[in-house]
Amino acid sequence: MGERTRPLPTTGYAVLGLLSFGEELSGYDLKKWSDHSLRFFYWSPAISNIYGELKRLQQLGYVVARELPEGSPRNRRVYRITDEGVDALAGWIEHEPVEAPVLKDQALLRVWLGHVAGKDRVLALVASEEEQARRMIADVSHSLERATETMGPSYAGLVEQWCLRYATARLEAFAELRRTLSSLPEPAIRTRREALA
């Protein structure tokens, strides 16, 4: 399989996807956008990952770069997607199988192990997750509002509406978990030696 036909890592397709909206963007712009959109439903790659993917995409001919003129408001390199990049992105969407989502929720793992830490600690952790869900609702609502203002009805806006429903459901689920935990008796905390016995 040649270099040009080798599938990209999903992060590479995510970077291509950000560029597919038609703007020339710098690595910094891509990071900022992913922090305000991608992180709600996929993840926000580190800036080093973004530049690594841009280098790979440029080598494959999927993006081209240009330096902005000296003294311009954004004195830096910007990237745009090529026709080949659009074709690669469309091919991935149309033909590559969708991997099953993986849920890795540290908060739930810690609640599951609450018998080791005690009820008060677990309740505080759940309350913290509720607050994070409230912040996510506010962040997604803001992002959805901006997307609607700039793009009108769009596929991206539909995903952000889904993310808003997800964040709301997460808040409700943690609130219910906290109420249920409050009614449980305090667990007998096991020492490390008892756990290993």
C-alpha positions as CSV (number, residue, x, y, z in Angstrom):
1,M,0.0,0.0,0.0
2,G,1.5,3.3,-1.1
3,E,2.0,6.3,1.2
4,R,-0.8,8.3,-0.5
5,T,-3.4,5.5,0.0
6,R,-2.4,4.6,3.6
7,P,-5.3,5.5,5.9
8,L,-4.7,8.3,8.2
9,P,-5.1,8.3,12.0
10,T,-8.5,9.7,13.0
11,T,-6.8,12.8,14.2
12,G,-5.5,13.4,10.7
13,Y,-9.1,13.2,9.4
14,A,-10.2,15.5,12.2
15,V,-7.7,18.2,11.1
16,L,-8.7,17.8,7.5
17,G,-12.3,18.1,8.6
18,L,-11.6,21.4,10.3
19,L,-10.0,22.7,7.1
20,S,-12.9,21.4,5.0
21,F,-15.1,24.4,6.1
22,G,-13.2,26.5,3.6
23,E,-11.0,28.8,5.7
24,E,-7.2,29.0,5.7
25,L,-6.2,28.2,9.3
26,S,-2.9,28.2,11.2
27,G,-2.0,25.4,13.6
28,Y,-3.0,27.7,16.4
29,D,-6.4,28.4,14.8
30,L,-7.0,24.6,14.4
31,K,-6.1,24.0,18.1
32,K,-8.4,26.9,19.2
33,W,-11.3,25.6,17.1
34,S,-10.9,22.0,18.3
35,D,-10.9,23.2,21.9
36,H,-14.3,25.0,21.2
37,S,-15.9,22.2,19.1
38,L,-14.2,18.8,18.7
39,R,-13.6,18.3,22.4
40,F,-17.3,18.0,23.0
41,F,-17.6,14.8,21.0
42,Y,-14.2,13.5,20.0
43,W,-11.1,15.1,21.7
44,S,-9.0,18.1,21.3
45,P,-5.5,17.1,20.1
46,A,-2.4,18.7,21.5
47,I,-0.9,21.4,19.4
48,S,2.1,19.1,18.7
49,N,-0.3,16.5,17.3
50,I,-1.9,19.1,15.1
51,Y,1.4,20.2,13.6
52,G,2.4,16.6,13.2
53,E,-0.7,15.8,11.3
54,L,-0.4,19.0,9.2
55,K,3.1,17.9,8.2
56,R,1.8,14.4,7.2
57,L,-1.2,15.9,5.3
58,Q,1.1,18.3,3.5
59,Q,3.4,15.4,2.4
60,L,0.4,13.5,1.1
61,G,-0.8,16.5,-0.8
62,Y,-4.0,16.8,1.2
63,V,-3.2,20.4,2.4
64,V,-1.0,23.2,1.2
65,A,0.6,25.9,3.3
66,R,1.5,29.5,2.7
67,E,3.3,32.2,4.7
68,L,1.2,35.3,5.3
69,P,3.0,38.5,4.3
70,E,5.3,40.3,6.7
71,G,3.4,42.7,8.9
72,S,0.0,41.0,8.4
73,P,-2.3,40.7,11.5
74,R,-1.5,37.0,11.6
75,N,2.2,36.7,10.7
76,R,2.3,33.0,10.4
77,R,1.8,30.0,8.2
78,V,-1.7,29.0,7.2
79,Y,-3.1,25.8,5.7
80,R,-5.9,25.0,3.3
81,I,-7.3,21.7,2.2
82,T,-6.7,20.6,-1.4
83,D,-9.1,18.7,-3.7
84,E,-7.2,15.5,-2.9
85,G,-7.7,16.2,0.8
86,V,-11.5,16.6,0.3
87,D,-11.5,13.4,-1.7
88,A,-9.6,11.6,1.1
89,L,-11.9,12.9,3.8
90,A,-15.0,12.0,1.8
91,G,-13.6,8.5,1.2
92,W,-13.0,8.0,4.9
93,I,-16.5,9.1,5.8
94,E,-18.1,6.9,3.1
95,H,-16.0,3.8,3.2
96,E,-14.1,3.3,6.4
97,P,-15.9,1.4,9.2
98,V,-16.8,3.3,12.3
99,E,-15.0,2.1,15.4
100,A,-17.1,1.4,18.4
101,P,-17.0,4.3,21.0
102,V,-14.9,3.7,24.1
103,L,-16.2,5.0,27.4
104,K,-13.3,5.8,29.7
105,D,-14.9,7.7,32.6
106,Q,-12.5,8.2,35.5
107,A,-15.2,9.6,37.7
108,L,-17.4,6.5,37.4
109,L,-14.3,4.2,37.9
110,R,-13.7,6.0,41.2
111,V,-17.3,5.8,42.3
112,W,-17.2,2.1,41.5
113,L,-14.2,1.9,43.9
114,G,-15.9,4.1,46.5
115,H,-15.7,1.4,49.2
116,V,-12.0,2.2,49.4
117,A,-12.3,5.9,49.8
118,G,-15.5,6.5,51.7
119,K,-18.9,8.0,51.1
120,D,-18.0,11.7,51.7
121,R,-15.2,11.6,49.2
122,V,-17.3,9.9,46.5
123,L,-20.2,12.4,47.1
124,A,-17.7,15.3,46.6
125,L,-16.4,13.7,43.4
126,V,-19.9,13.3,42.0
127,A,-20.8,16.9,42.9
128,S,-17.7,18.0,41.1
129,E,-18.7,16.0,38.0
130,E,-22.1,17.7,38.1
131,E,-20.4,21.1,38.1
132,Q,-18.3,20.1,35.2
133,A,-21.4,19.0,33.3
134,R,-23.0,22.4,34.0
135,R,-19.9,24.1,32.5
136,M,-20.0,21.8,29.5
137,I,-23.6,22.8,28.9
138,A,-22.6,26.4,29.0
139,D,-19.7,25.9,26.7
140,V,-21.6,23.8,24.2
141,S,-24.5,26.3,24.2
142,H,-22.1,29.1,23.4
143,S,-20.4,27.1,20.6
144,L,-23.8,26.1,19.2
145,E,-24.9,29.8,19.2
146,R,-21.7,30.9,17.4
147,A,-22.0,28.0,14.8
148,T,-25.6,28.9,14.1
149,E,-24.7,32.6,13.7
150,T,-21.8,31.9,11.3
151,M,-23.1,28.8,9.4
152,G,-26.9,28.7,9.9
153,P,-28.4,25.2,10.0
154,S,-25.5,22.8,9.4
155,Y,-24.2,19.3,10.1
156,A,-21.8,20.8,12.6
157,G,-24.7,22.5,14.4
158,L,-26.6,19.2,14.6
159,V,-23.6,17.5,16.3
160,E,-23.4,20.3,18.8
161,Q,-27.1,20.0,19.5
162,W,-26.4,16.3,20.2
163,C,-23.5,17.3,22.5
164,L,-25.8,19.6,24.4
165,R,-28.3,16.8,25.0
166,Y,-25.5,14.5,26.1
167,A,-24.1,17.1,28.6
168,T,-27.6,17.6,29.9
169,A,-28.1,13.9,30.3
170,R,-24.8,13.6,32.0
171,L,-25.7,16.3,34.5
172,E,-29.0,14.5,35.2
173,A,-27.3,11.1,35.6
174,F,-24.8,12.4,38.1
175,A,-27.5,14.3,40.1
176,E,-29.4,11.0,40.3
177,L,-26.2,9.1,41.3
178,R,-25.5,11.7,44.0
179,R,-29.1,11.3,45.4
180,T,-28.8,7.5,45.4
181,L,-25.4,7.6,47.0
182,S,-26.7,9.8,49.8
183,S,-29.1,7.1,50.9
184,L,-26.4,4.4,51.0
185,P,-24.8,3.5,54.3
186,E,-21.2,4.4,54.8
187,P,-19.1,1.6,53.5
188,A,-16.6,-0.2,55.7
189,I,-13.4,1.1,54.2
190,R,-11.0,-1.8,53.6
191,T,-7.3,-1.3,54.2
192,R,-4.8,-2.2,51.5
193,R,-3.8,-5.4,53.5
194,E,-7.5,-6.5,53.8
195,A,-8.1,-5.9,50.1
196,L,-5.1,-8.1,49.2
197,A,-5.9,-10.9,51.7
